[in-house]
Amino acid sequence: MHDPEFQAAYARGVKAAGADYGWHWRVHTGLWAARMAAKLPGDFAEFGVNRGFMSSAIMHLLDWNGTGRRFYLLDTFAGIDERYINDDDRAIGVIERNRHDIDIGFYTFDVDAVRANFAQWPAARVIQGPVPDTLAQIDSHCFAFAHIDMNCAPPEVAAAEFLWPRLVRGGLILLDDYAFVGYRSQKLAMDEFARSKGTQVLSLPTGQGLLIKA
């Protein structure tokens, strides 16, 4: 909390979001994972960007314009696309939570404002639309890091399936809501994904989950 690098990166995230959500531990975890991934070859991606809190903090910390990498930033910029909410998501109230978050203005619909936020980093590529529909717009075949935060299971699994063969050895996937209260459908879906790849998700006390490609 007193580290000037962390403070500056966190402040850049707050600037992007327009609010301080008190995500210090979550951002600390994201910055650690990004630092580790920066030692590897490959681009970065975030699935579920909203206003760009986490990705802005990461790009500030890593001085993104000097990395020579692309950062893909995918979001509907319209809340969760309810076509991709499965029965398990419905059972735990994902539709109701999605509509509530839209009503209170938590989800941004202003993609132009998001693009303006990332304009200082020319290698940031904002892609609007639901996953998996937009995955074909990603033209990188090598990734070191991804942050997945789409708040429902099917798009998150689709993103992970897309990334896994493109993820370098030692590459990291950080799951925002893996073990967070009220998001169990995502945990079960990502556990099944991990088993299919012969690995496991590390459950973190922040509610996040971490996958590392061994």
C-alpha positions in Angstrom: 0.0 0.0 0.0 3.0 2.3 0.4 4.9 1.1 -2.7 5.1 4.1 -5.1 4.9 1.9 -8.2 1.8 0.2 -6.9 0.2 3.5 -5.8 0.8 5.0 -9.3 -0.6 1.9 -11.1 -3.6 1.7 -8.9 -4.3 5.4 -9.3 -4.3 4.9 -13.1 -6.9 2.2 -12.7 -9.0 4.5 -10.6 -8.7 7.2 -13.2 -9.9 4.7 -15.9 -12.9 3.5 -13.8 -13.8 7.0 -12.5 -14.1 5.5 -9.0 -12.1 3.6 -6.4 -13.7 0.2 -5.9 -11.3 -0.8 -3.1 -9.7 -3.5 -5.3 -6.2 -3.1 -3.8 -5.6 -6.9 -3.3 -7.1 -7.8 -6.6 -5.0 -5.3 -8.5 -1.9 -6.3 -6.5 -2.5 -9.9 -7.7 -3.1 -8.7 -11.3 0.1 -6.6 -11.3 2.2 -9.5 -9.9 0.9 -11.8 -12.6 1.5 -9.2 -15.3 5.1 -8.7 -14.0 5.8 -12.4 -14.2 4.2 -12.6 -17.7 6.3 -9.7 -18.9 9.4 -11.9 -18.6 7.9 -14.2 -21.3 7.3 -13.6 -25.0 3.7 -12.9 -26.1 0.9 -10.4 -26.1 -1.7 -9.7 -23.3 -5.5 -9.8 -23.3 -8.4 -8.8 -21.1 -11.8 -10.4 -21.5 -14.3 -8.2 -19.7 -12.7 -4.8 -19.7 -15.6 -2.5 -18.6 -13.9 0.9 -18.1 -10.4 -0.6 -17.9 -9.4 -0.6 -14.2 -7.2 -3.6 -14.2 -5.7 -3.3 -17.7 -5.0 0.4 -17.2 -3.1 -0.3 -14.0 -1.1 -3.1 -15.7 -0.2 -1.0 -18.7 0.9 1.9 -16.5 3.0 -0.4 -14.4 4.7 -2.0 -17.3 5.2 1.2 -19.3 3.3 -0.5 -22.1 4.5 1.7 -25.0 8.0 0.4 -24.4 7.1 -3.3 -24.4 6.5 -3.8 -28.1 3.4 -5.9 -27.3 -0.2 -5.7 -28.1 -3.0 -5.7 -25.5 -6.3 -6.9 -26.7 -9.3 -5.5 -24.7 -12.6 -7.3 -25.3 -16.0 -6.4 -23.9 -19.6 -6.1 -25.0 -19.6 -2.6 -23.5 -23.3 -3.3 -22.9 -23.3 -5.6 -19.9 -23.5 -9.4 -20.2 -25.0 -10.7 -23.5 -27.8 -12.8 -22.0 -27.7 -15.3 -24.9 -24.5 -16.7 -23.4 -25.9 -17.2 -19.8 -26.3 -20.9 -19.2 -28.7 -22.7 -16.8 -26.1 -22.7 -13.9 -25.6 -19.0 -14.3 -29.3 -18.4 -14.3 -29.7 -20.5 -11.2 -27.4 -18.2 -9.2 -29.0 -15.0 -10.4 -26.6 -13.8 -13.1 -29.4 -12.3 -15.2 -30.7 -10.3 -12.2 -27.2 -9.2 -11.2 -26.4 -8.2 -14.8 -29.6 -6.1 -15.1 -28.9 -4.5 -11.7 -25.4 -3.6 -12.7 -26.7 -2.0 -15.9 -29.3 -0.1 -14.0 -26.9 1.4 -11.5 -24.4 2.3 -14.2 -21.6 0.0 -13.2 -21.2 -1.3 -16.7 -20.2 1.3 -19.3 -22.0 1.6 -22.6 -19.6 4.3 -23.8 -17.0 2.5 -25.9 -15.6 5.9 -27.1 -14.7 6.9 -23.6 -13.0 3.5 -23.1 -11.0 4.1 -26.4 -10.1 7.5 -25.1 -8.8 6.1 -21.9 -6.5 3.7 -23.8 -5.4 6.2 -26.4 -2.0 6.8 -24.7 -1.1 3.2 -25.5 -1.3 2.8 -29.3 -0.8 -1.0 -29.1 -4.0 -1.3 -27.1 -6.8 -2.8 -29.3 -10.3 -2.3 -28.0 -12.7 -4.9 -29.5 -16.5 -4.4 -28.9 -18.9 -7.3 -28.9 -19.6 -10.6 -27.0 -17.2 -13.5 -26.6 -17.1 -15.9 -28.4 -18.3 -13.9 -31.4 -15.3 -11.5 -31.3 -12.5 -14.0 -30.8 -11.8 -14.2 -34.6 -10.7 -10.5 -34.4 -7.7 -11.5 -32.3 -4.8 -12.1 -34.7 -2.1 -12.8 -32.3 -0.9 -16.4 -31.9 1.3 -16.0 -28.8 0.1 -14.8 -25.4 1.8 -14.4 -22.1 -1.0 -13.1 -20.0 -4.8 -12.8 -19.9 -7.3 -11.5 -17.4 -10.8 -13.0 -17.7 -13.7 -11.2 -16.0 -16.9 -11.6 -17.9 -19.2 -12.6 -15.0 -20.7 -15.7 -16.6 -19.4 -19.1 -17.4 -19.7 -19.8 -21.2 -17.8 -16.8 -22.5 -15.1 -17.3 -19.9 -14.6 -20.9 -21.0 -14.6 -19.9 -24.6 -11.9 -17.4 -24.0 -9.8 -19.9 -22.1 -10.2 -22.5 -24.8 -9.1 -19.9 -27.4 -6.1 -18.8 -25.3 -4.7 -22.1 -24.1 -3.0 -23.3 -27.4 -1.7 -19.8 -27.9 -0.4 -19.4 -24.3 3.3 -19.7 -23.9 4.8 -22.1 -21.4 4.7 -20.3 -18.0 1.9 -18.0 -19.3 -0.7 -16.9 -16.8 -4.5 -16.6 -16.9 -6.0 -14.7 -14.1 -9.7 -15.3 -13.4 -11.4 -12.4 -11.6 -14.4 -14.1 -10.0 -13.3 -17.8 -9.8 -13.8 -18.3 -6.0 -15.8 -15.2 -5.3 -19.1 -15.6 -3.4 -22.1 -15.8 -5.8 -20.0 -16.9 -8.9 -19.9 -20.6 -8.3 -21.0 -21.5 -11.9 -17.8 -19.9 -13.2 -15.7 -21.8 -10.7 -17.2 -25.2 -11.7 -16.9 -24.4 -15.4 -13.2 -23.3 -15.1 -12.5 -26.3 -12.9 -13.7 -28.6 -15.7 -11.7 -26.6 -18.3 -8.6 -27.0 -16.2 -9.1 -30.7 -15.8 -9.4 -31.1 -19.5 -6.0 -29.5 -19.8 -4.4 -31.7 -17.1 -4.0 -28.8 -14.6 -5.8 -27.0 -11.7 -6.8 -23.5 -10.8 -5.1 -21.9 -7.8 -7.9 -20.5 -5.6 -7.0 -17.2 -4.1 -8.4 -15.5 -1.0 -9.4 -12.5 -3.1 -11.9 -14.7 -4.9 -9.6 -14.7 -8.0 -8.2 -17.8 -9.6 -4.8 -18.4 -11.3 -3.9 -20.7 -14.1 -0.3 -21.2 -15.1 0.6 -23.2 -18.2 3.3 -25.6 -16.9 
